[in-house]
Amino acid sequence: MQAHRSHASTSDWFKSSYSGGNTTECVEASFIRDGVLIRDSKRPDGPRLRVSGAAWAGFITDPPHIETGQTNR
């Protein structure tokens, strides 16, 4: 995972369905050729994380429990 400054077009970004109901906890993602960019929706011009497609798939399939650090298995 690395910080990335590449700009995906505005229409390519989508909000996580697990983002908070208010506007203070929104994560957005954008699919790119070699993986996925992730950003804080409050800072659209800020840094992004770039992860591989495999890392994204693993996260979506089995996200970690933030409170315990354990997976959903």
Protein Blocks (a to p, Z undefined) as FASTA:
>chain_A
ZZdfbdcdfklpccdfkbcfblklcccddddfklccdddfklmmbccddddfklmmmmmm
mccdfklopafZZ
